[in-house]
Amino acid sequence: MGLMSKILGDRGGARLDEYVELDLDDIEDPAATAGVTVYIAEIDDQQDVIEIKDAVYDGHMVVADIVRLRTQDSVVEHIIDELQLVAREVNGDIVQKGDDQIIVTPSGVKIAREKLGR
Protein backbone atom coordinates (compact mmCIF):
# COMPACT_ATOMS: atom_id res chain seq x y z
CA MET A 1 0.00 0.00 0.00
CA GLY A 2 1.42 3.40 -0.96
CA LEU A 3 1.86 6.37 1.31
CA MET A 4 -0.95 8.32 -0.36
CA SER A 5 -3.30 5.37 0.10
CA LYS A 6 -2.47 5.35 3.80
CA ILE A 7 -3.09 9.08 4.06
CA LEU A 8 -6.20 9.30 1.91
CA GLY A 9 -7.46 5.82 2.64
CA ASP A 10 -8.75 3.17 0.32
CA ARG A 11 -11.02 0.15 0.58
CA GLY A 12 -9.51 -1.91 3.37
CA GLY A 13 -6.67 0.57 4.07
CA ALA A 14 -6.07 3.13 6.78
CA ARG A 15 -8.93 5.47 7.57
CA LEU A 16 -8.84 9.25 7.59
CA ASP A 17 -9.68 9.39 11.28
CA GLU A 18 -6.59 7.36 12.24
CA TYR A 19 -4.09 10.05 13.14
CA VAL A 20 -2.05 11.22 16.06
CA GLU A 21 -2.72 14.70 17.33
CA LEU A 22 0.41 16.57 18.42
CA ASP A 23 0.21 18.90 21.39
CA LEU A 24 2.47 21.92 20.82
CA ASP A 25 3.04 22.16 24.57
CA ASP A 26 4.99 18.87 24.35
CA ILE A 27 7.38 20.24 21.72
CA GLU A 28 10.48 22.18 22.74
CA ASP A 29 10.66 25.81 21.71
CA PRO A 30 12.57 25.67 18.39
CA ALA A 31 14.10 29.10 19.00
CA ALA A 32 15.63 27.85 22.24
CA THR A 33 17.36 24.92 20.52
CA ALA A 34 18.17 26.50 17.16
CA GLY A 35 21.81 26.96 16.27
CA VAL A 36 21.11 29.83 13.89
CA THR A 37 18.39 32.45 14.19
CA VAL A 38 17.25 34.39 11.12
CA TYR A 39 16.79 38.08 11.84
CA ILE A 40 14.93 40.58 9.66
CA ALA A 41 16.31 44.12 9.64
CA GLU A 42 15.77 47.46 7.94
CA ILE A 43 18.72 49.66 7.17
CA ASP A 44 17.85 53.34 7.22
CA ASP A 45 21.36 54.62 7.88
CA GLN A 46 24.87 53.59 8.86
CA GLN A 47 23.90 53.10 12.54
CA ASP A 48 21.62 50.16 11.67
CA VAL A 49 24.61 48.17 10.42
CA ILE A 50 26.00 47.78 13.96
CA GLU A 51 23.18 45.47 15.11
CA ILE A 52 23.45 43.44 11.91
CA LYS A 53 27.18 42.97 12.38
CA ASP A 54 26.68 41.94 16.00
CA ALA A 55 24.06 39.35 15.01
CA VAL A 56 26.32 37.83 12.33
CA TYR A 57 29.32 37.79 14.69
CA ASP A 58 27.08 35.95 17.18
CA GLY A 59 26.40 33.26 14.55
CA HIS A 60 23.02 34.38 13.22
CA MET A 61 21.69 35.15 9.74
CA VAL A 62 20.27 38.55 8.76
CA VAL A 63 17.94 39.52 5.91
CA ALA A 64 18.20 43.29 5.67
CA ASP A 65 15.87 45.59 3.75
CA ILE A 66 17.82 48.42 2.07
CA VAL A 67 14.96 49.88 0.04
CA ARG A 68 15.19 53.22 1.85
CA LEU A 69 18.82 53.60 0.79
CA ARG A 70 18.41 53.06 -2.96
CA THR A 71 18.77 56.73 -3.77
CA GLN A 72 22.00 57.05 -1.81
CA ASP A 73 24.36 54.82 -3.82
CA SER A 74 27.53 55.79 -1.92
CA VAL A 75 25.93 54.91 1.43
CA VAL A 76 24.70 51.57 0.07
CA GLU A 77 28.16 50.77 -1.29
CA HIS A 78 29.77 51.59 2.06
CA ILE A 79 27.25 49.45 3.96
CA ILE A 80 27.72 46.54 1.56
CA ASP A 81 31.51 46.84 1.92
CA GLU A 82 31.18 46.68 5.72
CA LEU A 83 28.89 43.66 5.60
CA GLN A 84 31.15 41.89 3.08
CA LEU A 85 34.03 42.34 5.52
CA VAL A 86 31.94 40.82 8.33
CA ALA A 87 30.96 37.84 6.13
CA ARG A 88 34.62 37.27 5.23
CA GLU A 89 35.74 37.53 8.85
CA VAL A 90 33.27 34.91 10.06
CA ASN A 91 33.63 32.66 6.98
CA GLY A 92 30.00 33.34 6.14
CA ASP A 93 28.28 34.47 2.96
CA ILE A 94 26.57 37.57 1.60
CA VAL A 95 24.34 38.32 -1.39
CA GLN A 96 22.28 41.23 -2.56
CA LYS A 97 18.82 40.15 -3.65
CA GLY A 98 17.52 42.63 -6.15
CA ASP A 99 17.75 46.29 -5.24
CA ASP A 100 16.10 45.95 -1.88
CA GLN A 101 17.64 43.17 0.23
CA ILE A 102 20.99 42.01 1.55
CA ILE A 103 21.35 38.57 3.11
CA VAL A 104 24.32 37.94 5.42
CA THR A 105 25.06 34.54 6.93
CA PRO A 106 27.47 33.26 9.57
CA SER A 107 30.00 30.46 9.24
CA GLY A 108 28.57 27.20 7.97
CA VAL A 109 25.66 28.78 6.05
CA LYS A 110 26.04 29.19 2.29
CA ILE A 111 23.58 31.07 0.10
CA ALA A 112 22.74 29.39 -3.21
CA ARG A 113 23.13 31.69 -6.18
CA GLU A 114 20.36 30.01 -8.16
CA LYS A 115 16.66 29.60 -7.49
CA LEU A 116 15.17 26.22 -6.68
CA GLY A 117 13.61 24.37 -9.58
CA ARG A 118 15.94 25.71 -12.23
TACORVEN-V576156 format. One record per residue. N is the residue number from 1. RES is the residue in three letters. OMEGA is omega as a letter, one per 40 degrees, with the letter a starting at -180 (NA if undefined). D_FIRST is the distance of its C-alpha to the first C-alpha in Angstrom with 2 decimals. Layout:
N&RES&OMEGA&D_FIRST ; N&RES&OMEGA&D_FIRST
This chain:
1&MET&a&0.00 ; 2&GLY&a&3.81 ; 3&LEU&a&6.77 ; 4&MET&i&8.38 ; 5&SER&i&6.30 ; 6&LYS&a&7.01 ; 7&ILE&a&10.41 ; 8&LEU&a&11.33 ; 9&GLY&i&9.82 ; 10&ASP&i&9.32 ; 11&ARG&i&11.04 ; 12&GLY&a&10.27 ; 13&GLY&i&7.83 ; 14&ALA&a&9.62 ; 15&ARG&a&12.92 ; 16&LEU&a&14.88 ; 17&ASP&i&17.59 ; 18&GLU&i&15.73 ; 19&TYR&i&17.04 ; 20&VAL&i&19.70 ; 21&GLU&i&22.89 ; 22&LEU&i&24.78 ; 23&ASP&a&28.54 ; 24&LEU&i&30.33 ; 25&ASP&a&33.22 ; 26&ASP&a&31.21 ; 27&ILE&i&30.59 ; 28&GLU&i&33.44 ; 29&ASP&a&35.37 ; 30&PRO&a&33.99 ; 31&ALA&a&37.50 ; 32&ALA&a&38.92 ; 33&THR&a&36.66 ; 34&ALA&i&36.43 ; 35&GLY&a&38.31 ; 36&VAL&i&39.09 ; 37&THR&i&39.91 ; 38&VAL&i&40.05 ; 39&TYR&i&43.27 ; 40&ILE&a&44.30 ; 41&ALA&i&48.01 ; 42&GLU&i&50.63 ; 43&ILE&i&53.55 ; 44&ASP&i&56.71 ; 45&ASP&a&59.18 ; 46&GLN&a&59.74 ; 47&GLN&a&59.57 ; 48&ASP&a&55.85 ; 49&VAL&a&55.09 ; 50&ILE&i&56.16 ; 51&GLU&i&53.23 ; 52&ILE&i&50.78 ; 53&LYS&i&52.33 ; 54&ASP&a&52.21 ; 55&ALA&a&48.50 ; 56&VAL&i&47.70 ; 57&TYR&i&50.03 ; 58&ASP&i&48.18 ; 59&GLY&a&44.88 ; 60&HIS&a&43.43 ; 61&MET&a&42.43 ; 62&VAL&i&44.43 ; 63&VAL&a&43.80 ; 64&ALA&i&47.31 ; 65&ASP&i&48.42 ; 66&ILE&a&51.64 ; 67&VAL&a&52.07 ; 68&ARG&a&55.38 ; 69&LEU&a&56.82 ; 70&ARG&a&56.24 ; 71&THR&a&59.88 ; 72&GLN&a&61.17 ; 73&ASP&a&60.11 ; 74&SER&i&62.24 ; 75&VAL&i&60.74 ; 76&VAL&i&57.18 ; 77&GLU&i&58.07 ; 78&HIS&i&59.60 ; 79&ILE&i&56.60 ; 80&ILE&i&54.19 ; 81&ASP&i&56.48 ; 82&GLU&a&56.43 ; 83&LEU&i&52.65 ; 84&GLN&i&52.29 ; 85&LEU&i&54.60 ; 86&VAL&a&52.49 ; 87&ALA&i&49.28 ; 88&ARG&a&51.14 ; 89&GLU&a&52.58 ; 90&VAL&a&49.26 ; 91&ASN&a&47.40 ; 92&GLY&a&45.27 ; 93&ASP&i&44.68 ; 94&ILE&i&46.04 ; 95&VAL&i&45.42 ; 96&GLN&a&46.94 ; 97&LYS&a&44.49 ; 98&GLY&i&46.50 ; 99&ASP&a&49.85 ; 100&ASP&a&48.73 ; 101&GLN&i&46.64 ; 102&ILE&i&46.98 ; 103&ILE&a&44.20 ; 104&VAL&a&45.39 ; 105&THR&i&43.23 ; 106&PRO&i&44.19 ; 107&SER&i&43.74 ; 108&GLY&i&40.24 ; 109&VAL&a&39.03 ; 110&LYS&i&39.19 ; 111&ILE&i&39.01 ; 112&ALA&a&37.30 ; 113&ARG&i&39.72 ; 114&GLU&a&37.17 ; 115&LYS&i&34.78 ; 116&LEU&i&31.02 ; 117&GLY&i&29.51 ; 118&ARG&NA&32.63
